[in-house]
């Protein structure tokens, strides 16, 4: 027996949400109490957390390339012709731009209301050359043009080895499209091959996810033991602003889209996506969470492989609601720290740059760092001020990654509903729009 997405119905073993939640609670407790120096049988617990966490993260990353390629190729080939792909692509791009814009506006609203820069008491770094400036030396807006080149890598094998998702996605899209335009015999063989690869990868994903509670425990315990409570106190107002803005986007904006655009229950969707949200939070990587996101969206939410395989890999690369929101908050926070009042025009500039860079710098190393420094430079704010937020950036990175992944899943559900797919989160099908 197979599902409507062509997947064997016996594959799915639900990820234990309770086990992952318990792992997070235990991890926070263990990391907080033990710190960096705690030992058991002569082994530093921090080293054990790091080893186990990296092992789990590597197992997830191992799945990304074959899973994404097989999912996109098999999904796109099932669309049949260009018009279907173009329609779905247009819907996806419109969704990405809309939700990212709403996220940035939310972040800017909260930072203007709370004004954390006026509530924070820290020693401001001197302007001039510093570690942050050195980290982005030679970078500028011209780096964004390099993104276009990443869509067409000269060596697809090298792109796969380096995890260049934009190149892999564009190659897989082209392969899937033209696979439908060759003779029926070879096309059927290729379709069966890639569908088989996808089903094998989902089986391996199920195996890896059985160890999710252990991996989540190690990853969270490592972060908590490294950070400790002292790092958070000076920037509590900044952290609160970011968390409240992310929570508003996650618990208000996206549910409104689910209810009034998708016509589905937000509560059902959040239940279906909870394992992916928790995994994204613990790994702080949208790409590493792709296997879990696809597992939840297809098997728990009921979205077809055709839609999920197109929307989710692309969204994990270019749809960064949480990152876009964070960029806006950081820039306005730093301006407040230095007593720089940004008018409507300057804040509109921040909005546009945050929107462009959240999409454009996804393939550049140190993406968030580069994006924020580009915005700071355009406003004449000191780059060294970013050093203030590095102590708490890891925890906030975990939070915004969870929002990124949730937004991707909402996009998949909304687009699937607009395509008239049946059985999404238990709702009756809608007419195709």
C-alpha angles and dihedrals in degrees: 000000000000136000124243088264091059094254123134107259092220095061100081122093107172117241110246105247092185091053092051092047090050089048091054093049092048091045093054090048095047095044093046095049099037101041120180099315105047114124137194120193089347094307121118107235091217090060090049091050090049094049096047093041093050090047092055093043091050090050090055093045090049088064097049103083100044093037095049094044095047092043095050096042095047092042097047093045089056090058088072102206145024100263093061091050093046092051093050092044091053091051092049094050092047090050093048093051094044098050093043090052091049090049093052092048090050093051093047091048093053095045090051093048098044097031095201092181089068092049098048121093110199137132107263115226118242117255120250134066115351144146094282092050090049091050092059099033111146094014124121145140088299088074088071090065088061089066090074089058091052089064088067110037116190091227117034092191091055090046089053092048091051094044095241096168097184092060093045092050095049092047092048092048091052092045092051093046096050093040086073092053100061129081116303096243099056090037091056091049092051092045091052091047096052092042088053092050090050093051091049090050091051090052090052089047090055089052094050092046090059086071094046096108091054093046093046091050092053095045095048094042090053093053094046093047091051098046104038124178097287094069093058103049100076093049099037093121092051092048092047091052093051094045093048092049092048090047091051092052091045099043103031114020099041095042089052089053091048094049103039102028102029096031093220135120112269090206092057091047094050091049090051093048099041096103091052092047092051092046091050090050093052098042098037087212125112091192094051089050094054094097091052093043092052091046091054097040095049103034103029102029096034100233114155121251088239092065100032094050091055102039103038103051091044092046092050088059105040109013105084109158095158093045093049091049091048093051092056093047094049095050095048091044091055091047089054091049091056094042093247112151112212115206127209093275093052092046091049087053089053090051094052095044092047090051094049098042095045087060100031107047098048091111096046119096113253087018099177092044092051094044094052094045090052090055093044091050092051090055096043094245119147115265092212090071088077088072087074094065099044092087091063100027096097094059092045090047089059091052097048092046089058089054091048092054094044091052090052090053092048089052091052092051095045093048092045090052091049088053090056097246113169128233100022105164089338095300124133115254121269128218113269114262 
